[in-house]
Amino acid sequence: MQTSETLNYIIVDFGSQYTKIGFYGEGYPRFILPTVIAYKNPNNPLEEPKVSYNALYNKDLTLVYPFQEKTVSSHSDWNWRHVKELITGMIRELKVKGEDYLVFYIEPAHSNPNNTKLLIELLQTKFRIPKVHVYKQPFLIFKEMVRGLNKTSGLVIELGHTLSSITAFYKGYEIPTSQKFFLLGGNNLIEEFLKKIKEQTDLNISTYDLILLVNKYFYVPVDYEQDQENFDRGYIKKVEEILPVKSTPITIGAERFRFPEGLFHPELIRQDIEQGLATMIIDSINECPIDTRAEILDNVILSGGLSKLKGLDKRIKNEIYKAFPITVNINTHDRREVISWIAAENFIRDGLHDIQEVQERRLTIPVPETILQYYNEGVNAEKAELWIGCGLLIDKVMLAIYEDIKNRLSQMSHLKIDPSDFFYMMTRERIVTQETYKWGEELGLFRIDIPTTIKMENRTKNEIGDKLDFLIVFINEIFGIKE
């Protein structure tokens, strides 16, 4: 049986800006190529296009970016004429026989299954690749960033060129509802920067010429308004720089902090995007079960080339802490622009295996002793036919549950929850089922202003029995215990 040590793998990561492609065992992509092709006449199906670097810097050519997403509302289909030309050119760069290699394809989080299917068919038919392994990008990044750490949970924030994503993992499982996609990425900054540069020169400049300058000078401000004021007063100076390749002098002003601020306030760079990065992150965290958030936020993983922006890690940490006042740790890789490719190589070395998917959402905290104590005392009171005493203990159980979960919430989030909405909130969080909530409503156990004193009421045998039956189901759903 062949192992990863005897098999030859080509690892492919098709990014919307750059494609990373190379061989397993080399430790780094053999090629990092612009994901672009160019035609003199895009409508001519017989024309052989220029690919990658050969496509740039020619005013007579029309540039095409095959993998740039335009929307997050639907999975867009690739233009397969362009994709075939791009892949053909890049595979040729490797100068290998396809039948001698397996392909490890790093699938974007926001992928169209049909695109992946057609890609596999293309690789197997045109290049005679015997097998294609496909793994999702967030999963690979997560696995790589917990290697050697005593962590099994985390939040992966992948900041791409045209499309970014957020995915939470708990105990090694992906939480599907946490996954968010948004059209905020490196292209927003680069394209706005390109407009500013074109005000200073009429040279044919591509966005690829500006990436080094963005990495060198752009930063995310701690206080945007203060930095803007400091710039206006001359405390923050303009920067004189020479354009790479073109050797043309340019001036960089307030855009070096204003455009990065657009990640958090999109109106600064794009009028068609309403929600910024902080909002998307908080929305993702709110989709995670309440008690998992502390462990997840202890390992916030930043990946993608845009995540290298100076000050971004600190800003994200501060924004998360404003909403969730618990420990937030940011985890980054030195080579985060190629972290997916490196992760794939290590994943092959460790042995390919299936991805686990989360099956259910429930609290994983142990049931508090006071709740068990009151419940057990209530059961004993029922057996002794002490109906009023048993009813009092049932009320105590409900109050203890409320106080316990409320205290946990206050430690995990600044968000305030109306007491009257508290138990219904558990259904929104999918901690308890809608059926269980309706059952508790019918028994009158949720119609409370959350009692500070226990009401003395006459109780009947049937009522007490029903409520005790409900309580064991309710406690089981919340805390995951068995009868």
QUITA-V508609 format. One record per residue. N is the residue number from 1. PHI is phi in whole degrees, -180 to 180 (none if undefined). PSI is psi as a letter, one per 40 degrees, with the letter a starting at -180 (NA if undefined). D_CENTER is the distance of its C-alpha to the mean C-alpha in Angstrom with 1 decimal. Layout:
BEGIN
n=N phi=PHI psi=PSI d_center=D_CENTER
n=N phi=PHI psi=PSI d_center=D_CENTER
END
This chain:
BEGIN
n=1 phi=none psi=h d_center=36.7
n=2 phi=-78 psi=i d_center=34.6
n=3 phi=-117 psi=i d_center=31.8
n=4 phi=-63 psi=e d_center=29.1
n=5 phi=-79 psi=d d_center=31.8
n=6 phi=-106 psi=e d_center=34.1
n=7 phi=-86 psi=i d_center=31.8
n=8 phi=-100 psi=h d_center=30.8
n=9 phi=-121 psi=h d_center=27.2
n=10 phi=-103 psi=h d_center=25.9
n=11 phi=-103 psi=h d_center=22.2
n=12 phi=-127 psi=h d_center=20.7
n=13 phi=-129 psi=h d_center=17.5
n=14 phi=-84 psi=g d_center=18.1
n=15 phi=-88 psi=i d_center=16.2
n=16 phi=-70 psi=d d_center=17.2
n=17 phi=-106 psi=d d_center=19.0
n=18 phi=-130 psi=i d_center=19.9
n=19 phi=-104 psi=h d_center=20.5
n=20 phi=-105 psi=h d_center=20.6
n=21 phi=-142 psi=i d_center=23.2
n=22 phi=179 psi=a d_center=25.5
n=23 phi=-109 psi=i d_center=27.1
n=24 phi=-58 psi=h d_center=26.1
n=25 phi=102 psi=e d_center=28.0
n=26 phi=-91 psi=e d_center=28.1
n=27 phi=83 psi=e d_center=25.2
n=28 phi=-162 psi=i d_center=23.9
n=29 phi=-57 psi=h d_center=23.7
n=30 phi=-66 psi=d d_center=27.2
n=31 phi=-132 psi=h d_center=26.3
n=32 phi=-121 psi=h d_center=23.7
n=33 phi=-118 psi=i d_center=24.9
n=34 phi=-58 psi=h d_center=24.2
n=35 phi=-85 psi=g d_center=22.8
n=36 phi=-152 psi=i d_center=25.7
n=37 phi=-131 psi=i d_center=29.1
n=38 phi=-141 psi=i d_center=32.1
n=39 phi=-126 psi=i d_center=35.1
n=40 phi=-74 psi=d d_center=38.4
n=41 phi=-136 psi=g d_center=38.5
n=42 phi=-59 psi=d d_center=35.2
n=43 phi=-86 psi=e d_center=37.4
n=44 phi=-91 psi=h d_center=39.5
n=45 phi=-69 psi=e d_center=38.2
n=46 phi=-91 psi=e d_center=40.5
n=47 phi=-74 psi=h d_center=39.3
n=48 phi=-91 psi=h d_center=37.6
n=49 phi=-80 psi=i d_center=34.8
n=50 phi=-81 psi=i d_center=34.0
n=51 phi=-124 psi=h d_center=30.8
n=52 phi=61 psi=b d_center=28.5
n=53 phi=-61 psi=d d_center=30.5
n=54 phi=-67 psi=e d_center=33.6
n=55 phi=-87 psi=e d_center=32.1
n=56 phi=-87 psi=i d_center=31.8
n=57 phi=70 psi=f d_center=34.5
n=58 phi=-126 psi=h d_center=36.8
n=59 phi=-65 psi=d d_center=37.6
n=60 phi=-84 psi=e d_center=39.2
n=61 phi=-106 psi=i d_center=36.0
n=62 phi=-98 psi=h d_center=33.3
n=63 phi=-85 psi=i d_center=29.8
n=64 phi=-130 psi=h d_center=27.3
n=65 phi=-112 psi=g d_center=23.6
n=66 phi=-64 psi=d d_center=22.9
n=67 phi=-111 psi=e d_center=19.1
n=68 phi=-82 psi=h d_center=18.3
n=69 phi=-74 psi=i d_center=16.5
n=70 phi=-109 psi=e d_center=18.4
n=71 phi=-151 psi=i d_center=16.7
n=72 phi=-107 psi=e d_center=13.7
n=73 phi=-81 psi=e d_center=16.3
n=74 phi=-152 psi=i d_center=17.4
n=75 phi=-83 psi=h d_center=16.9
n=76 phi=-79 psi=i d_center=19.4
n=77 phi=-84 psi=h d_center=22.0
n=78 phi=-73 psi=i d_center=22.8
n=79 phi=-82 psi=h d_center=26.3
n=80 phi=-74 psi=e d_center=27.7
n=81 phi=-63 psi=d d_center=30.6
n=82 phi=-67 psi=d d_center=28.4
n=83 phi=-63 psi=d d_center=26.0
n=84 phi=-61 psi=d d_center=29.0
n=85 phi=-65 psi=d d_center=30.6
n=86 phi=-64 psi=d d_center=27.6
n=87 phi=-65 psi=d d_center=27.1
n=88 phi=-59 psi=d d_center=30.9
n=89 phi=-63 psi=d d_center=31.2
n=90 phi=-75 psi=d d_center=28.5
n=91 phi=-65 psi=d d_center=29.8
n=92 phi=-63 psi=d d_center=33.3
n=93 phi=-61 psi=d d_center=32.2
n=94 phi=-76 psi=d d_center=31.7
n=95 phi=56 psi=f d_center=35.4
n=96 phi=-132 psi=i d_center=35.0
n=97 phi=-90 psi=h d_center=36.3
n=98 phi=-58 psi=d d_center=33.5
n=99 phi=-67 psi=e d_center=35.3
n=100 phi=-90 psi=e d_center=35.0
n=101 phi=-134 psi=i d_center=31.2
n=102 phi=-96 psi=i d_center=28.3
n=103 phi=-115 psi=h d_center=25.0
n=104 phi=-107 psi=h d_center=21.6
n=105 phi=-99 psi=h d_center=19.2
n=106 phi=-88 psi=h d_center=15.6
n=107 phi=-85 psi=h d_center=14.2
n=108 phi=-60 psi=i d_center=11.4
n=109 phi=-60 psi=d d_center=8.6
n=110 phi=-98 psi=g d_center=10.5
n=111 phi=-113 psi=i d_center=13.8
n=112 phi=-97 psi=h d_center=17.3
n=113 phi=-55 psi=d d_center=19.0
n=114 phi=-67 psi=d d_center=22.3
n=115 phi=-61 psi=d d_center=21.2
n=116 phi=-64 psi=d d_center=20.4
n=117 phi=-61 psi=d d_center=23.7
n=118 phi=-68 psi=d d_center=25.7
n=119 phi=-63 psi=d d_center=24.3
n=120 phi=-61 psi=d d_center=25.4
n=121 phi=-61 psi=d d_center=28.7
n=122 phi=-62 psi=d d_center=29.2
n=123 phi=-65 psi=d d_center=28.6
n=124 phi=-81 psi=d d_center=30.9
n=125 phi=-89 psi=d d_center=33.7
n=126 phi=-77 psi=d d_center=34.0
n=127 phi=-108 psi=e d_center=33.1
n=128 phi=57 psi=f d_center=34.2
n=129 phi=-70 psi=h d_center=31.1
n=130 phi=-68 psi=d d_center=32.0
n=131 phi=-154 psi=i d_center=28.5
n=132 phi=-123 psi=h d_center=24.9
n=133 phi=-94 psi=h d_center=22.1
n=134 phi=-125 psi=h d_center=18.7
n=135 phi=-137 psi=i d_center=15.4
n=136 phi=-71 psi=i d_center=11.8
n=137 phi=-60 psi=d d_center=10.1
n=138 phi=-60 psi=d d_center=7.0
n=139 phi=-62 psi=d d_center=10.0
n=140 phi=-64 psi=d d_center=12.2
n=141 phi=-61 psi=d d_center=10.4
n=142 phi=-60 psi=d d_center=10.1
n=143 phi=-60 psi=d d_center=13.7
n=144 phi=-68 psi=d d_center=14.9
n=145 phi=-81 psi=e d_center=13.8
n=146 phi=-108 psi=e d_center=15.5
n=147 phi=-61 psi=h d_center=18.6
n=148 phi=77 psi=e d_center=21.6
n=149 phi=-105 psi=i d_center=19.9
n=150 phi=-88 psi=f d_center=20.9
n=151 phi=-136 psi=i d_center=17.3
n=152 phi=-129 psi=e d_center=15.8
n=153 phi=-133 psi=i d_center=12.8
n=154 phi=173 psi=i d_center=9.8
n=155 phi=-122 psi=h d_center=6.4
n=156 phi=-94 psi=h d_center=4.6
n=157 phi=-109 psi=h d_center=4.3
n=158 phi=-104 psi=h d_center=5.9
n=159 phi=-100 psi=h d_center=8.6
n=160 phi=-90 psi=a d_center=10.9
n=161 phi=-82 psi=d d_center=14.4
n=162 phi=-112 psi=d d_center=14.4
n=163 phi=-135 psi=h d_center=11.0
n=164 phi=-119 psi=i d_center=7.6
n=165 phi=-145 psi=i d_center=4.2
n=166 phi=-132 psi=h d_center=1.2
n=167 phi=-142 psi=h d_center=3.1
n=168 phi=-101 psi=i d_center=6.3
n=169 phi=-128 psi=i d_center=9.4
n=170 phi=-135 psi=h d_center=13.0
n=171 phi=53 psi=f d_center=16.1
n=172 phi=85 psi=e d_center=14.7
n=173 phi=-102 psi=i d_center=13.5
n=174 phi=-75 psi=i d_center=10.3
n=175 phi=-101 psi=g d_center=10.3
n=176 phi=-55 psi=d d_center=10.2
n=177 phi=-68 psi=e d_center=10.7
n=178 phi=-80 psi=e d_center=7.6
n=179 phi=-73 psi=h d_center=5.6
n=180 phi=-128 psi=i d_center=6.1
n=181 phi=-124 psi=i d_center=7.5
n=182 phi=-156 psi=i d_center=9.9
n=183 phi=-88 psi=f d_center=12.8
n=184 phi=-122 psi=h d_center=12.6
n=185 phi=-157 psi=a d_center=13.0
n=186 phi=-62 psi=d d_center=15.8
n=187 phi=-65 psi=d d_center=18.2
n=188 phi=-60 psi=d d_center=18.5
n=189 phi=-71 psi=d d_center=19.9
n=190 phi=-64 psi=d d_center=21.9
n=191 phi=-67 psi=d d_center=23.6
n=192 phi=-67 psi=d d_center=24.7
n=193 phi=-64 psi=d d_center=25.9
n=194 phi=-62 psi=d d_center=27.8
n=195 phi=-61 psi=d d_center=29.5
n=196 phi=-65 psi=d d_center=30.8
n=197 phi=-67 psi=d d_center=32.0
n=198 phi=-69 psi=e d_center=33.8
n=199 phi=-74 psi=e d_center=35.7
n=200 phi=-106 psi=e d_center=37.2
n=201 phi=-152 psi=i d_center=38.0
n=202 phi=-104 psi=e d_center=38.6
n=203 phi=-67 psi=i d_center=37.6
n=204 phi=-79 psi=g d_center=35.4
n=205 phi=-112 psi=h d_center=32.1
n=206 phi=-106 psi=i d_center=28.8
n=207 phi=-63 psi=d d_center=25.3
n=208 phi=-66 psi=d d_center=25.4
n=209 phi=-71 psi=e d_center=28.3
n=210 phi=-101 psi=e d_center=26.3
n=211 phi=-62 psi=d d_center=23.3
n=212 phi=-62 psi=d d_center=25.5
n=213 phi=-70 psi=d d_center=26.6
n=214 phi=-62 psi=d d_center=23.2
n=215 phi=-63 psi=d d_center=22.3
n=216 phi=-82 psi=d d_center=25.7
n=217 phi=-114 psi=d d_center=26.2
n=218 phi=-76 psi=i d_center=23.1
n=219 phi=-154 psi=i d_center=21.6
n=220 phi=-92 psi=h d_center=19.6
n=221 phi=-73 psi=i d_center=22.4
n=222 phi=-73 psi=d d_center=22.6
n=223 phi=-134 psi=g d_center=24.9
n=224 phi=-61 psi=d d_center=24.9
n=225 phi=-60 psi=d d_center=28.1
n=226 phi=-67 psi=d d_center=29.9
n=227 phi=-66 psi=d d_center=29.0
n=228 phi=-65 psi=d d_center=30.2
n=229 phi=-64 psi=d d_center=33.4
n=230 phi=-64 psi=d d_center=33.9
n=231 phi=-68 psi=d d_center=33.5
n=232 phi=-61 psi=d d_center=36.0
n=233 phi=-87 psi=e d_center=38.4
n=234 phi=90 psi=e d_center=38.2
n=235 phi=-73 psi=d d_center=36.7
n=236 phi=-103 psi=h d_center=33.7
n=237 phi=-88 psi=i d_center=35.4
n=238 phi=-70 psi=i d_center=34.6
n=239 phi=-114 psi=h d_center=34.0
n=240 phi=-96 psi=h d_center=36.3
n=241 phi=-145 psi=i d_center=34.8
n=242 phi=-108 psi=h d_center=35.8
n=243 phi=-63 psi=h d_center=33.7
n=244 phi=-59 psi=i d_center=32.9
n=245 phi=72 psi=d d_center=35.0
n=246 phi=-85 psi=e d_center=36.9
n=247 phi=55 psi=f d_center=38.5
n=248 phi=-110 psi=h d_center=38.4
n=249 phi=-72 psi=h d_center=38.4
n=250 phi=-139 psi=i d_center=35.8
n=251 phi=-120 psi=h d_center=35.0
n=252 phi=-113 psi=h d_center=31.5
n=253 phi=-109 psi=b d_center=31.6
n=254 phi=-67 psi=e d_center=29.4
n=255 phi=-62 psi=d d_center=26.7
n=256 phi=-70 psi=e d_center=25.4
n=257 phi=-116 psi=d d_center=24.0
n=258 phi=-72 psi=d d_center=24.1
n=259 phi=-66 psi=d d_center=21.7
n=260 phi=-61 psi=d d_center=19.0
n=261 phi=-61 psi=d d_center=19.6
n=262 phi=-62 psi=e d_center=18.7
n=263 phi=-65 psi=d d_center=15.0
n=264 phi=-100 psi=d d_center=15.7
n=265 phi=-129 psi=g d_center=18.8
n=266 phi=-56 psi=d d_center=18.3
n=267 phi=-61 psi=e d_center=22.0
n=268 phi=-73 psi=d d_center=23.0
n=269 phi=-130 psi=d d_center=21.9
n=270 phi=-145 psi=h d_center=21.2
n=271 phi=-82 psi=e d_center=23.1
n=272 phi=-94 psi=e d_center=21.3
n=273 phi=-115 psi=h d_center=17.9
n=274 phi=-96 psi=d d_center=18.2
n=275 phi=-102 psi=h d_center=15.0
n=276 phi=-88 psi=a d_center=13.8
n=277 phi=-60 psi=d d_center=10.8
n=278 phi=-61 psi=d d_center=12.0
n=279 phi=-62 psi=d d_center=12.5
n=280 phi=-66 psi=d d_center=9.1
n=281 phi=-64 psi=d d_center=7.8
n=282 phi=-64 psi=d d_center=11.0
n=283 phi=-61 psi=d d_center=10.8
n=284 phi=-64 psi=d d_center=7.7
n=285 phi=-63 psi=d d_center=9.8
n=286 phi=-66 psi=e d_center=12.8
n=287 phi=-85 psi=e d_center=11.8
n=288 phi=-92 psi=i d_center=12.1
n=289 phi=-51 psi=i d_center=15.8
n=290 phi=-54 psi=d d_center=17.6
n=291 phi=-79 psi=e d_center=18.9
n=292 phi=-86 psi=e d_center=15.8
n=293 phi=-66 psi=d d_center=14.2
n=294 phi=-61 psi=d d_center=16.5
n=295 phi=-70 psi=d d_center=15.7
n=296 phi=-66 psi=d d_center=11.9
n=297 phi=-75 psi=e d_center=12.4
n=298 phi=-74 psi=e d_center=14.9
n=299 phi=-149 psi=g d_center=12.4
n=300 phi=-90 psi=h d_center=9.7
n=301 phi=-102 psi=h d_center=8.9
n=302 phi=-103 psi=h d_center=9.1
n=303 phi=-143 psi=i d_center=9.7
n=304 phi=94 psi=i d_center=11.3
n=305 phi=-58 psi=d d_center=14.7
n=306 phi=-66 psi=d d_center=14.0
n=307 phi=-69 psi=e d_center=12.6
n=308 phi=-82 psi=e d_center=16.2
n=309 phi=-54 psi=h d_center=17.5
n=310 phi=-60 psi=h d_center=20.0
n=311 phi=83 psi=e d_center=19.2
n=312 phi=-67 psi=d d_center=15.5
n=313 phi=-62 psi=d d_center=14.8
n=314 phi=-66 psi=d d_center=17.6
n=315 phi=-65 psi=d d_center=16.7
n=316 phi=-62 psi=d d_center=13.1
n=317 phi=-60 psi=d d_center=14.9
n=318 phi=-65 psi=d d_center=17.6
n=319 phi=-66 psi=d d_center=15.6
n=320 phi=-66 psi=d d_center=13.9
n=321 phi=-65 psi=d d_center=17.3
n=322 phi=-60 psi=d d_center=19.0
n=323 phi=-93 psi=d d_center=17.4
n=324 phi=-132 psi=g d_center=17.2
n=325 phi=-77 psi=g d_center=20.2
n=326 phi=-130 psi=i d_center=19.4
n=327 phi=-62 psi=h d_center=18.9
n=328 phi=-121 psi=h d_center=15.7
n=329 phi=-116 psi=h d_center=15.5
n=330 phi=-96 psi=h d_center=13.7
n=331 phi=-121 psi=h d_center=13.6
n=332 phi=-133 psi=i d_center=14.0
n=333 phi=-107 psi=i d_center=15.9
n=334 phi=-61 psi=d d_center=19.0
n=335 phi=-114 psi=f d_center=18.3
n=336 phi=-66 psi=e d_center=14.6
n=337 phi=-72 psi=e d_center=15.5
n=338 phi=-126 psi=f d_center=16.6
n=339 phi=-60 psi=d d_center=14.6
n=340 phi=-63 psi=d d_center=13.6
n=341 phi=-67 psi=d d_center=17.4
n=342 phi=-62 psi=d d_center=18.5
n=343 phi=-62 psi=d d_center=16.3
n=344 phi=-62 psi=d d_center=17.9
n=345 phi=-62 psi=d d_center=21.3
n=346 phi=-68 psi=d d_center=21.0
n=347 phi=-66 psi=d d_center=19.7
n=348 phi=-63 psi=d d_center=22.9
n=349 phi=-62 psi=d d_center=25.0
n=350 phi=-76 psi=e d_center=23.9
n=351 phi=103 psi=h d_center=24.6
n=352 phi=-68 psi=i d_center=22.6
n=353 phi=-152 psi=i d_center=21.7
n=354 phi=-75 psi=i d_center=20.0
n=355 phi=-87 psi=h d_center=16.5
n=356 phi=-84 psi=i d_center=16.7
n=357 phi=-119 psi=i d_center=15.4
n=358 phi=-67 psi=h d_center=15.6
n=359 phi=-98 psi=d d_center=19.0
n=360 phi=-154 psi=i d_center=19.4
n=361 phi=-120 psi=h d_center=18.4
n=362 phi=-159 psi=i d_center=21.0
n=363 phi=-66 psi=i d_center=21.8
n=364 phi=-115 psi=e d_center=22.6
n=365 phi=-80 psi=i d_center=24.9
n=366 phi=-68 psi=i d_center=28.6
n=367 phi=-67 psi=h d_center=30.9
n=368 phi=-60 psi=i d_center=32.8
n=369 phi=-61 psi=d d_center=36.5
n=370 phi=-63 psi=d d_center=37.9
n=371 phi=-67 psi=d d_center=36.3
n=372 phi=-63 psi=d d_center=37.7
n=373 phi=-61 psi=d d_center=41.0
n=374 phi=-63 psi=d d_center=41.4
n=375 phi=-64 psi=d d_center=40.5
n=376 phi=-63 psi=d d_center=43.0
n=377 phi=-65 psi=d d_center=45.7
n=378 phi=-65 psi=d d_center=45.2
n=379 phi=-61 psi=d d_center=45.7
n=380 phi=-64 psi=d d_center=48.9
n=381 phi=-66 psi=d d_center=50.1
n=382 phi=-64 psi=d d_center=49.7
n=383 phi=-61 psi=d d_center=51.8
n=384 phi=-86 psi=e d_center=54.4
n=385 phi=60 psi=f d_center=54.3
n=386 phi=-96 psi=g d_center=53.5
n=387 phi=-65 psi=d d_center=51.7
n=388 phi=-65 psi=d d_center=51.5
n=389 phi=-62 psi=d d_center=50.2
n=390 phi=-65 psi=d d_center=47.7
n=391 phi=-62 psi=d d_center=46.5
n=392 phi=-62 psi=d d_center=46.1
n=393 phi=-69 psi=d d_center=44.0
n=394 phi=-62 psi=d d_center=41.7
n=395 phi=-60 psi=d d_center=41.2
n=396 phi=-65 psi=d d_center=40.6
n=397 phi=-61 psi=d d_center=37.9
n=398 phi=-63 psi=d d_center=36.0
n=399 phi=-66 psi=d d_center=36.5
n=400 phi=-66 psi=d d_center=35.2
n=401 phi=-62 psi=d d_center=32.1
n=402 phi=-59 psi=d d_center=31.4
n=403 phi=-63 psi=d d_center=32.2
n=404 phi=-66 psi=d d_center=30.1
n=405 phi=-69 psi=d d_center=26.9
n=406 phi=-60 psi=d d_center=27.5
n=407 phi=-64 psi=d d_center=27.9
n=408 phi=-66 psi=d d_center=24.6
n=409 phi=-61 psi=d d_center=22.9
n=410 phi=-64 psi=d d_center=24.7
n=411 phi=-85 psi=e d_center=23.3
n=412 phi=-107 psi=e d_center=19.7
n=413 phi=-160 psi=i d_center=19.6
n=414 phi=-81 psi=e d_center=21.9
n=415 phi=-65 psi=h d_center=21.7
n=416 phi=-93 psi=h d_center=25.1
n=417 phi=-117 psi=h d_center=25.9
n=418 phi=-62 psi=h d_center=29.3
n=419 phi=-52 psi=d d_center=31.4
n=420 phi=-69 psi=e d_center=32.5
n=421 phi=-102 psi=e d_center=28.9
n=422 phi=-60 psi=d d_center=27.9
n=423 phi=-71 psi=d d_center=28.7
n=424 phi=-67 psi=d d_center=27.3
n=425 phi=-55 psi=d d_center=24.0
n=426 phi=-65 psi=d d_center=23.9
n=427 phi=-75 psi=d d_center=23.9
n=428 phi=-64 psi=d d_center=21.0
n=429 phi=-80 psi=e d_center=19.0
n=430 phi=59 psi=f d_center=20.5
n=431 phi=-79 psi=d d_center=22.3
n=432 phi=-124 psi=i d_center=25.6
n=433 phi=-81 psi=i d_center=26.5
n=434 phi=-61 psi=d d_center=28.1
n=435 phi=-64 psi=d d_center=31.3
n=436 phi=-66 psi=d d_center=31.5
n=437 phi=-62 psi=d d_center=30.9
n=438 phi=-63 psi=d d_center=33.7
n=439 phi=-62 psi=d d_center=36.0
n=440 phi=-63 psi=d d_center=35.6
n=441 phi=-63 psi=d d_center=36.3
n=442 phi=-62 psi=d d_center=39.5
n=443 phi=-83 psi=e d_center=40.7
n=444 phi=78 psi=e d_center=40.3
n=445 phi=-82 psi=e d_center=38.1
n=446 phi=-104 psi=e d_center=35.4
n=447 phi=-86 psi=g d_center=38.0
n=448 phi=-139 psi=i d_center=38.2
n=449 phi=-88 psi=f d_center=37.7
n=450 phi=56 psi=h d_center=36.6
n=451 phi=-67 psi=h d_center=40.0
n=452 phi=-99 psi=e d_center=41.3
n=453 phi=-131 psi=i d_center=44.5
n=454 phi=-86 psi=h d_center=45.1
n=455 phi=-80 psi=h d_center=47.2
n=456 phi=-87 psi=h d_center=50.4
n=457 phi=-137 psi=i d_center=50.8
n=458 phi=-72 psi=h d_center=52.8
n=459 phi=-119 psi=i d_center=50.8
n=460 phi=-107 psi=i d_center=51.9
n=461 phi=-60 psi=d d_center=51.5
n=462 phi=-65 psi=d d_center=49.5
n=463 phi=-62 psi=d d_center=47.1
n=464 phi=-62 psi=d d_center=46.6
n=465 phi=-61 psi=d d_center=46.0
n=466 phi=-63 psi=d d_center=43.4
n=467 phi=-69 psi=d d_center=41.5
n=468 phi=-67 psi=d d_center=41.5
n=469 phi=-61 psi=d d_center=40.3
n=470 phi=-63 psi=d d_center=37.4
n=471 phi=-59 psi=d d_center=36.6
n=472 phi=-67 psi=d d_center=36.1
n=473 phi=-68 psi=d d_center=33.7
n=474 phi=-62 psi=d d_center=31.9
n=475 phi=-64 psi=d d_center=31.7
n=476 phi=-62 psi=d d_center=30.6
n=477 phi=-67 psi=d d_center=27.7
n=478 phi=-73 psi=d d_center=26.5
n=479 phi=-105 psi=e d_center=27.1
n=480 phi=72 psi=f d_center=27.1
n=481 phi=-95 psi=i d_center=30.7
n=482 phi=-108 psi=i d_center=33.4
n=483 phi=-67 psi=NA d_center=36.8
END
